[in-house]
Amino acid sequence: MGSVKLTQSDRLSVLACITGLAMLAIFFVLAWLGAPNPDWLPMVITSIAGFELYMAVDAARRRRAEGGR
């Protein structure tokens, strides 16, 4: 079985995805427990999601420019 070679950009995207999912889980746990959410938490989650959308569109654009699917 071959190993997957990730670029620096791919590793950054994976790290951002894991961080965003962890922050989202914290948000919902705090909401479920009825604890107050910090004002900055939804903004951080949204900015990570925006970064991930940008990375996905950029990766698709690069694949298309290289002639891949």
Backbone as a printed PyTorch tensor [residue, N CA C, xyz], in Angstrom:
tensor([[[  0.8460,  -1.1750,   0.0000],
         [  0.0000,   0.0000,   0.0000],
         [  0.8940,   1.2410,   0.0000]],

        [[  0.6030,   2.1900,  -0.8650],
         [  1.4160,   3.3930,  -0.9760],
         [  1.0760,   4.4160,   0.0870]],

        [[  2.0360,   5.2530,   0.3820],
         [  1.8020,   6.3040,   1.3600],
         [  1.3010,   7.5630,   0.6520]],

        [[  0.5690,   8.3590,   1.3780],
         [  0.0170,   9.5950,   0.8340],
         [  1.0110,  10.7150,   1.1010]],

        [[  1.3850,  11.4170,   0.0590],
         [  2.3010,  12.5480,   0.1870],
         [  1.4760,  13.8320,   0.2560]],

        [[  1.5260,  14.5050,   1.3930],
         [  0.7980,  15.7530,   1.5650],
         [  1.7470,  16.9300,   1.4040]],

        [[  1.2760,  17.9390,   0.7170],
         [  2.0580,  19.1670,   0.6000],
         [  1.9040,  19.9740,   1.8840]],

        [[  2.7180,  21.0030,   2.0240],
         [  2.6290,  21.8830,   3.1900],
         [  1.2340,  22.5080,   3.2650]],

        [[  0.6830,  22.8680,   2.1270],
         [ -0.6510,  23.4590,   2.0720],
         [ -1.7110,  22.4580,   2.5280]],

        [[ -1.5650,  21.2000,   2.1190],
         [ -2.5100,  20.1620,   2.5400],
         [ -2.4450,  19.9350,   4.0480]],

        [[ -1.2300,  19.9240,   4.5930],
         [ -1.0810,  19.7440,   6.0440],
         [ -1.7100,  20.8960,   6.8130]],

        [[ -1.5410,  22.1130,   6.3140],
         [ -2.1410,  23.2790,   6.9490],
         [ -3.6620,  23.1930,   6.8970]],

        [[ -4.1950,  22.7200,   5.7860],
         [ -5.6330,  22.5720,   5.6440],
         [ -6.1840,  21.5240,   6.6110]],

        [[ -5.4700,  20.4180,   6.7570],
         [ -5.8990,  19.3700,   7.7010],
         [ -5.8710,  19.9010,   9.1320]],

        [[ -4.8190,  20.6280,   9.4780],
         [ -4.7210,  21.2000,  10.8220],
         [ -5.8540,  22.1950,  11.0830]],

        [[ -6.1650,  23.0320,  10.0960],
         [ -7.2660,  23.9910,  10.2490],
         [ -8.6040,  23.2750,  10.3930]],

        [[ -8.7800,  22.1940,   9.6540],
         [-10.0200,  21.4290,   9.7370],
         [-10.1950,  20.8210,  11.1270]],

        [[ -9.1400,  20.2140,  11.6410],
         [ -9.2080,  19.6080,  12.9800],
         [ -9.4580,  20.6770,  14.0360]],

        [[ -8.7750,  21.8110,  13.9210],
         [ -8.9680,  22.9040,  14.8700],
         [-10.3980,  23.4330,  14.8110]],

        [[-10.9220,  23.6040,  13.6010],
         [-12.2940,  24.1000,  13.4490],
         [-13.3220,  23.1460,  14.0290]],

        [[-13.1280,  21.8540,  13.8040],
         [-14.0630,  20.8710,  14.3580],
         [-13.9950,  20.8340,  15.8820]],

        [[-12.7960,  20.9750,  16.4370],
         [-12.6580,  21.0080,  17.8980],
         [-13.3450,  22.2420,  18.4780]],

        [[-13.1630,  23.3950,  17.8310],
         [-13.8070,  24.6240,  18.3140],
         [-15.3270,  24.5260,  18.2020]],

        [[-15.8020,  23.9130,  17.1290],
         [-17.2430,  23.7380,  16.9520],
         [-17.8100,  22.8170,  18.0280]],

        [[-17.0780,  21.7610,  18.3560],
         [-17.5140,  20.8580,  19.4210],
         [-17.5710,  21.5980,  20.7600]],

        [[-16.5740,  22.4260,  21.0320],
         [-16.5760,  23.2260,  22.2730],
         [-17.7890,  24.1370,  22.3070]],

        [[-18.0950,  24.7740,  21.1830],
         [-19.2420,  25.6790,  21.1050],
         [-20.5410,  24.9480,  21.4520]],

        [[-20.7460,  23.7650,  20.8410],
         [-21.9920,  23.0440,  21.0820],
         [-22.0590,  22.4500,  22.4860]],

        [[-20.9430,  22.0370,  23.0330],
         [-20.9400,  21.5280,  24.4100],
         [-21.2930,  22.6550,  25.3740]],

        [[-20.7140,  23.8290,  25.1610],
         [-21.0450,  24.9660,  26.0180],
         [-22.5220,  25.3380,  25.8910]],

        [[-23.0490,  25.2950,  24.6750],
         [-24.4700,  25.6090,  24.4740],
         [-25.3540,  24.5630,  25.1280]],

        [[-24.9720,  23.2890,  25.0240],
         [-25.7570,  22.2050,  25.6110],
         [-25.7640,  22.2860,  27.1340]],

        [[-24.6290,  22.6900,  27.7190],
         [-24.5430,  22.8140,  29.1750],
         [-25.1700,  24.1070,  29.6880]],

        [[-25.5000,  25.0000,  28.7920],
         [-26.0950,  26.2710,  29.1920],
         [-25.0700,  27.2820,  29.6660]],

        [[-23.7940,  26.9860,  29.4490],
         [-22.7300,  27.9100,  29.8410],
         [-22.6530,  29.0470,  28.8250]],

        [[-22.2360,  30.2100,  29.2770],
         [-22.1160,  31.3230,  28.3210],
         [-20.9560,  31.0780,  27.3540]],

        [[-21.2070,  31.3800,  26.0960],
         [-20.1640,  31.2650,  25.0780],
         [-19.3910,  32.5750,  24.9950]],

        [[-18.0800,  32.4970,  24.8670],
         [-17.3290,  33.7390,  24.6590],
         [-17.7290,  34.3720,  23.3240]],

        [[-17.7150,  35.6880,  23.2750],
         [-18.1080,  36.3950,  22.0490],
         [-17.1940,  36.0730,  20.8760]],

        [[-15.9440,  35.7620,  21.1400],
         [-14.9780,  35.5290,  20.0710],
         [-15.0780,  34.1370,  19.4540]],

        [[-15.6950,  33.1850,  20.1340],
         [-15.7120,  31.8020,  19.6510],
         [-16.4210,  31.6440,  18.3030]],

        [[-17.6280,  32.1810,  18.1050],
         [-18.2510,  32.0490,  16.7760],
         [-17.4500,  32.7330,  15.6720]],

        [[-16.7740,  33.8320,  15.9970],
         [-15.9640,  34.5150,  14.9830],
         [-14.7560,  33.6760,  14.5850]],

        [[-14.1400,  33.0080,  15.5380],
         [-12.9900,  32.1570,  15.2330],
         [-13.4340,  30.9670,  14.3860]],

        [[-14.5530,  30.3600,  14.7430],
         [-15.0760,  29.2210,  13.9800],
         [-15.3860,  29.6470,  12.5470]],

        [[-15.9950,  30.8190,  12.3870],
         [-16.3340,  31.3180,  11.0600],
         [-15.0910,  31.6320,  10.2360]],

        [[-14.0810,  32.2010,  10.8660],
         [-12.8600,  32.5260,  10.1200],
         [-12.1290,  31.2670,   9.6910]],

        [[-12.1230,  30.2250,  10.5230],
         [-11.5040,  28.9540,  10.1300],
         [-12.2890,  28.3250,   8.9850]],

        [[-13.6080,  28.3960,   9.0390],
         [-14.4310,  27.8550,   7.9460],
         [-14.1740,  28.6210,   6.6470]],

        [[-14.0300,  29.9310,   6.7280],
         [-13.7210,  30.7290,   5.5460],
         [-12.3680,  30.3640,   4.9630]],

        [[-11.3960,  30.1330,   5.8320],
         [-10.0680,  29.7100,   5.3710],
         [-10.1560,  28.3730,   4.6610]],

        [[-10.9220,  27.4560,   5.2040],
         [-11.0680,  26.1350,   4.5890],
         [-11.7640,  26.2300,   3.2220]],

        [[-12.7730,  27.0800,   3.1080],
         [-13.4250,  27.2820,   1.8140],
         [-12.4420,  27.8430,   0.7920]],

        [[-11.6350,  28.8030,   1.2250],
         [-10.6290,  29.3620,   0.3320],
         [ -9.6450,  28.2830,  -0.1100]],

        [[ -9.1790,  27.4520,   0.8270],
         [ -8.2100,  26.4070,   0.4910],
         [ -8.8170,  25.3870,  -0.4740]],

        [[-10.0730,  25.0410,  -0.3010],
         [-10.7300,  24.0730,  -1.1890],
         [-10.8640,  24.6370,  -2.5980]],

        [[-11.2740,  25.8950,  -2.7130],
         [-11.4130,  26.5210,  -4.0320],
         [-10.0440,  26.6790,  -4.6860]],

        [[ -9.0410,  27.0510,  -3.9140],
         [ -7.6950,  27.2030,  -4.4510],
         [ -7.1390,  25.8660,  -4.9460]],

        [[ -7.3610,  24.8020,  -4.1960],
         [ -6.8920,  23.4750,  -4.6140],
         [ -7.5900,  23.0330,  -5.9060]],

        [[ -8.8880,  23.2920,  -6.0080],
         [ -9.6240,  22.9280,  -7.2260],
         [ -9.1200,  23.7450,  -8.4150]],

        [[ -8.8480,  25.0100,  -8.1960],
         [ -8.3340,  25.8690,  -9.2570],
         [ -6.9570,  25.3960,  -9.7230]],

        [[ -6.1130,  25.0240,  -8.7800],
         [ -4.7640,  24.5460,  -9.1410],
         [ -4.8380,  23.2250,  -9.9170]],

        [[ -5.7140,  22.3180,  -9.4650],
         [ -5.8660,  21.0450, -10.1890],
         [ -6.3230,  21.2910, -11.6180]],

        [[ -7.2730,  22.1950, -11.7830],
         [ -7.7900,  22.4830, -13.1190],
         [ -6.7110,  23.1270, -13.9880]],

        [[ -5.8860,  23.9990, -13.3980],
         [ -4.8210,  24.6450, -14.1560],
         [ -3.7450,  23.6510, -14.5720]],

        [[ -3.5410,  22.6040, -13.7650],
         [ -2.5360,  21.5960, -14.0870],
         [ -3.0770,  20.5420, -15.0520]],

        [[ -4.3450,  20.6260, -15.3990],
         [ -4.9410,  19.6940, -16.3360],
         [ -5.5350,  18.4580, -15.6730]],

        [[ -5.5750,  18.4500, -14.3560],
         [ -6.1810,  17.3240, -13.6300],
         [ -7.6650,  17.5230, -13.4790]],

        [[ -8.2970,  16.5730, -12.8530],
         [ -9.7400,  16.6740, -12.6540],
         [-10.0570,  17.3130, -11.3590]]])
